[in-house]
Amino acid sequence: MKIVFFGTSRFACPCITALHSQYEIPFVVTSTSDSPVKKKAQELNIKVHQSESPDDILETLKQTKPDVICVSAYGHILQKSILDIPKYAIGIHPSLLPKYRGAAPINWVLINGEKQTGVTTFIMNEKIDAGNILLEKRVNIYENETKGELETRLGQLGAELILSTINGLLKKQFTPKPQTGKEYSYAPKLTKEMRKINWNKGSKEIVNLIRGLSPTPAAYTTFRNRRIELLRAVSCGRHFPMPMKSRSGDLSHRTSSLGQIIPDKKELIISCGRGSVIIQELRPEGKKLISGKDFINGYRPKNGENFC
């Protein structure tokens, strides 16, 4: 049986490895020159078609006549002309559909503080992640788990699920079920503006943003006019009250205390709108990854200095 794989992200790589171990993969299709999928295919000596438009390989697909097309985080919508070529066109998505359809489901389940997620396989159609569901597997999200860590776990789960899905289809064991609309949500692409930390928010919201963007594209703040990426953090129950208004009613001191670095020799503690955040790992602009304690010892922040 011949399978053509469309994908880009790291989540898709274990699926390619699993499929390659049991089936023929004439080639994979990816959308960027440096994608994890391209690198994995090259490791496995699988031919790669890099294309910004899936229509570019329409004729190649017709000549190849794959039995199955598998799609995971490819980045482009496949038109009916492509979906009609194989007997089965299967999507593999790292969420419990119909929740978190779209480009960045793993990021958004963490940013939104979800406790569970999973992987879903489904019959592809021309809409985004909207086809009838074949199989799904649910997992708990670990406390303080980052996007990179969760992506690794879901990638392995996706590899198991795609093999079970293809095996079930060949044995005609499935009755695909429609996605219900009441659970629908969307996981849009992340923008630079979304990555900037707003220290007015509560500690849990800030920690969820940091873990949802770690290790890439990374949440960031600034210190001494230089960008700092924050890679790992935990919420701290300690609350550091903001200064009272001055007699003149000036609120500048009150505002400046948001993002303030709290004096501590062992931990990098940042005051925020509700509670505080302990930064455990960070990467100053142009520098290597360091711990919060290393930052304190190296940069020696003064009383009243802020992340902003």
DRENZAVO-117079 format. One record per residue (C-alpha): residue in one letter; z, x, y. Coordinates in steps of 0.2 Angstrom, whole numbers, padded with zeros to 4 digits, always signed. Example, Ala and Ser with C-alpha at 12.3 -4.5 7.8 and 13.67 -1.06 7.14 Angstrom:
A+0039+0062-0022;S+0036+0068-0005;
***
This chain:
M+0000+0000+0000;K-0005+0007+0017;I+0007+0005+0032;V+0003+0009+0050;F+0018+0011+0061;F+0019+0008+0080;G+0035+0015+0089;T+0042+0027+0102;S+0061+0028+0102;R+0073+0038+0092;F+0079+0022+0083;A+0062+0020+0074;C+0063+0038+0066;P+0073+0034+0051;C+0061+0019+0048;I+0046+0031+0047;T+0055+0043+0035;A+0060+0028+0024;L+0043+0021+0023;H+0035+0038+0021;S+0046+0040+0005;Q+0038+0025-0003;Y+0022+0020+0005;E+0006+0028+0012;I+0006+0029+0031;P-0011+0034+0037;F-0005+0036+0055;V+0008+0031+0067;V+0004+0025+0085;T+0015+0030+0100;S+0014+0028+0118;T+0020+0045+0125;S+0017+0063+0122;D+0035+0068+0119;S+0041+0053+0110;P+0054+0055+0096;V+0042+0045+0084;K+0028+0058+0087;K+0040+0072+0083;K+0046+0064+0067;A+0028+0060+0062;Q+0023+0078+0064;E+0038+0084+0054;L+0032+0073+0040;N+0013+0078+0042;I+0008+0061+0047;K-0007+0059+0059;V-0002+0053+0076;H-0012+0042+0088;Q-0005+0043+0106;S-0011+0029+0116;E-0006+0020+0132;S-0015+0004+0126;P-0015-0002+0109;D-0033-0009+0111;D-0039+0009+0110;I-0035+0010+0092;L-0042-0007+0087;E-0058+0000+0079;T-0048+0013+0069;L-0036+0000+0063;K-0051-0011+0057;Q-0058+0004+0047;T-0041+0009+0040;K-0037-0009+0034;P-0018-0007+0033;D-0008-0020+0022;V+0006-0019+0034;I+0009-0015+0053;C+0027-0011+0057;V+0032-0011+0075;S+0048-0004+0083;A+0051+0000+0101;Y+0033+0003+0104;G+0033-0001+0122;H+0017-0012+0123;I+0013-0030+0117;L+0001-0031+0102;Q-0013-0043+0105;K-0019-0056+0091;S-0034-0045+0088;I-0022-0032+0081;L-0009-0043+0073;D-0023-0052+0063;I-0029-0036+0054;P-0015-0033+0041;K-0008-0046+0029;Y+0009-0043+0037;A+0014-0038+0055;I+0033-0034+0055;G+0044-0030+0070;I+0060-0021+0068;H+0072-0024+0083;P+0090-0016+0086;S+0099-0032+0091;L+0103-0049+0083;L+0088-0059+0089;P+0086-0070+0099;K+0099-0060+0109;Y+0093-0045+0118;R+0075-0046+0117;G+0066-0033+0126;A+0065-0014+0130;A+0083-0009+0130;P+0094-0019+0118;I+0106-0005+0113;N+0110+0000+0131;W+0113-0018+0136;V+0125-0023+0122;L+0136-0009+0127;I+0134-0012+0146;N+0139-0030+0143;G+0154-0025+0132;E+0148-0034+0116;K+0159-0032+0100;Q+0145-0034+0088;T+0126-0031+0086;G+0114-0027+0072;V+0096-0025+0067;T+0083-0039+0064;T+0066-0039+0056;F+0053-0053+0060;I+0035-0058+0059;M+0026-0052+0075;N+0017-0063+0087;E+0010-0061+0104;K+0027-0064+0113;I+0041-0051+0116;D+0052-0050+0100;A+0050-0069+0098;G+0043-0071+0080;N+0051-0079+0065;I+0066-0070+0058;L+0065-0062+0040;L+0081-0052+0038;E+0096-0047+0049;K+0111-0036+0047;R+0126-0037+0058;V+0138-0023+0062;N+0154-0021+0073;I+0153-0009+0088;Y+0166+0004+0089;E+0178+0006+0103;N+0170+0018+0116;E+0155+0021+0105;T+0140+0028+0116;K+0122+0022+0116;G+0117+0038+0106;E+0130+0035+0093;L+0126+0017+0091;E+0107+0021+0090;T+0110+0033+0076;R+0119+0020+0066;L+0107+0006+0069;G+0092+0018+0065;Q+0099+0020+0048;L+0102+0002+0046;G+0084-0002+0052;A+0077+0010+0038;E+0087+0001+0025;L+0082-0016+0032;I+0063-0012+0033;L+0062-0007+0015;S+0071-0023+0010;T+0060-0033+0021;I+0043-0026+0014;N+0050-0028-0004;G+0055-0046-0001;L+0038-0050+0007;L+0029-0043-0008;K+0039-0053-0020;K+0037-0068-0009;Q+0056-0070-0007;F+0057-0075+0011;T+0056-0091+0021;P+0054-0085+0039;K+0066-0094+0051;P+0062-0098+0069;Q+0073-0091+0083;T+0084-0103+0091;G+0083-0104+0110;K+0101-0107+0114;E+0106-0089+0110;Y+0092-0081+0119;S+0095-0066+0131;Y+0084-0052+0138;A+0087-0033+0139;P+0076-0027+0153;K+0071-0009+0156;L+0084+0001+0165;T+0081+0007+0183;K+0088+0021+0193;E+0098+0009+0204;M+0106+0002+0188;R+0112+0019+0183;K+0122+0022+0199;I+0140+0019+0197;N+0148+0006+0209;W+0167+0011+0210;N+0171-0006+0217;K+0169-0013+0199;G+0183-0013+0186;S+0187+0001+0175;K+0180-0008+0159;E+0164-0012+0168;I+0162+0006+0173;V+0166+0013+0156;N+0154+0001+0148;L+0140+0007+0159;I+0143+0025+0156;R+0144+0023+0137;G+0128+0011+0137;L+0118+0025+0146;S+0125+0040+0137;P+0117+0053+0133;T+0101+0047+0142;P+0096+0041+0154;A+0115+0043+0160;A+0125+0035+0173;Y+0128+0045+0188;T+0138+0047+0204;T+0139+0060+0217;F+0152+0074+0222;R+0150+0085+0237;N+0132+0078+0239;R+0127+0083+0222;R+0123+0071+0208;I+0134+0071+0193;E+0130+0063+0176;L+0145+0055+0167;L+0143+0055+0148;R+0159+0049+0141;A+0174+0040+0149;V+0189+0028+0144;S+0197+0015+0154;C+0215+0019+0160;G+0228+0006+0162;R+0236+0015+0177;H+0232+0007+0194;F+0232+0017+0210;P+0234+0005+0225;M+0223+0008+0240;P+0230+0012+0257;M+0236-0002+0268;K+0226-0006+0284;S+0230+0005+0299;R+0238-0004+0314;S+0221-0005+0322;G+0215-0014+0307;D+0203+0000+0302;L+0198-0002+0283;S+0189+0015+0282;H+0204+0022+0272;R+0204+0007+0260;T+0186+0009+0256;S+0186+0028+0254;S+0200+0027+0240;L+0187+0019+0228;G+0180+0033+0217;Q+0195+0044+0223;I+0199+0059+0212;I+0218+0056+0207;P+0227+0073+0207;D+0231+0078+0189;K+0230+0095+0180;K+0224+0089+0163;E+0213+0074+0166;L+0199+0069+0178;I+0205+0052+0184;I+0195+0041+0196;S+0202+0026+0205;C+0191+0011+0205;G+0191-0008+0210;R+0203-0013+0195;G+0212+0001+0186;S+0206+0018+0184;V+0194+0028+0173;I+0197+0045+0164;I+0181+0055+0164;Q+0180+0065+0148;E+0162+0073+0148;L+0151+0075+0163;R+0136+0086+0168;P+0135+0092+0186;E+0117+0093+0193;G+0108+0108+0186;K+0123+0113+0175;K+0128+0111+0157;L+0139+0098+0150;I+0158+0101+0153;S+0174+0092+0150;G+0184+0083+0163;K+0197+0096+0163;D+0184+0110+0165;F+0178+0100+0180;I+0196+0100+0188;N+0198+0119+0185;G+0180+0124+0190;Y+0178+0113+0206;R+0196+0111+0211;P+0194+0094+0220;K+0205+0092+0235;N+0217+0078+0238;G+0206+0063+0245;E+0190+0069+0238;N+0179+0055+0230;F+0165+0052+0218;C+0153+0041+0227;
***
